[in-house]
Each structure stands twice: as structure tokens, then as C-alpha cells.
Amino acid sequence: MAKRNDGTPNSITLQARLGATIKRARKELGITQEELAWRADMHRTYIADIERGGRNITLQSIANLAEALQIPIDRLLSRARSGGPADLAGENVTDVIGEILLAEDSATDAELTLRAFRRAKFTNPIKVVRDGEEAIDYLFGAGRQGRKKSAALPQLVLLDLNLPKISGLDVLRRIKANEETRTIPVVVLTVSQQDQDIIECGRLGAENYIIKPVSFDNFCKVTPKLSLRWALLNPASEHG
């Protein structure tokens, strides 16, 4: 088996590191797997699978576990990032994690979103576009913002409703009307849950919505069923 320079097998992954971190945090609290399962509303065997690194858990499950362990999500992920040697070495990272397209015209809201992801050490590539036209161009490979035809489609679109040039609703209609892009999950960004457009977005096929500003917590809460591929920052990359 191939090993890194420090002798660590490449097959040890981030999910193994996260499982070990959760187990360590549970023991620090002095609770059993049964108690953690009860607190996080999960089955004990699910917890056991997580702790041994055999379960690829959703972001919502991570949020539940962080709350059950009385640890902020960003701290739990940071512990996993720095607490052991496991990383994605030896794997093609572009095949492991997916890109997120953030369509947001407010520079302030876009930066708040990116900052929330950085603080959580969430390192999936995020492409930011500033209006609906740029979003359409990127998804369908047109104009200066066009995605290369050979590049994979984003695994998720975070879509502000109030985009200039082409509205968020019209961008959503285009995404869901096209055979190539209709399966991309879309999470709508809005300033109010009373927005009538949210109902229309649901009818058009949006997966969920987030009240702005976006935080890593509210992102986790709306994406539990999306099977997102995600990655944490490798310790070495902070110095590279």
C-alpha cells in the first residue's frame, strides 16, 4: 500500500479523522455512544460507524453531533482537520469534492458567505457570479464567465433571488428546464421567509431556502438530503 512521506497509508481519509475526533470529544464529555446517539437523535450503530470512520455523514449530521457534543461546528471541523494525519493524499481531489456556484450580487453578502465557509474550514471550490446573466453563462458555457465544457457542473447552486439582469427566479427556471442542469440542487437565498417567490421557487424545483446572511450552521440545516461532497482544509495547505 502506498504511503505518504510520514508513513501514513493513503487510504486513511478525512472521514476517518472526523470519526476519531467525534469519538475523542465524546470521551472528553464522559458519555457513551448510546448517550451521544440519544442527544443527536441517531441510532447507536450509526454513531459506531461514524467513530470507526466507516460512515460518510451529511453536513446536517455533523451539525447535530456538534450540538450534542456541545462544540461549535467550526471547532469540531477544525479539530478533525488538525487532529490527525488523515487527508485526501493519493486521491484526485477534483473527483472527490464538488464546486458550489454562489450567485449573489451583494459583495457584502457574498463575502459573509465565503467567510462562514472559511471559518468552518470548508474548502470546496466556490465560484461567485454577480448577476443572473453571469450565472446562466457559467452554467451553460457561454460568454466570459462560461464554464469549460469539459469541467464538471457545480454540485450545488446557492441562488440569490434578487439578481440584476436576469432574476433569480428566471435563472432557476433555466436550470430546471435544461436536461443537463435540472438535477443540480438549488438553494435559494432570500432576506425573508415571507417572500412569496419562495413558494414559486419550490414549485419550480428549488431544494430549500436560506435566510441571509448565510452561515455554515444554516447551510448545514438545509442540505441534509443532498449528499454533498465536501472537504476540510488539509493542515499542509495552510503553509503552502
Helices and strands as residue ranges (DSSP letters): H 14-29, H 33-40, H 44-51, H 59-68, H 73-82, H 93-96, E 100-103, H 107-119, E 126-129, H 132-140, E 156-160, H 168-177, E 186-190, H 197-204, E 208-211, H 216-222, G 235-238
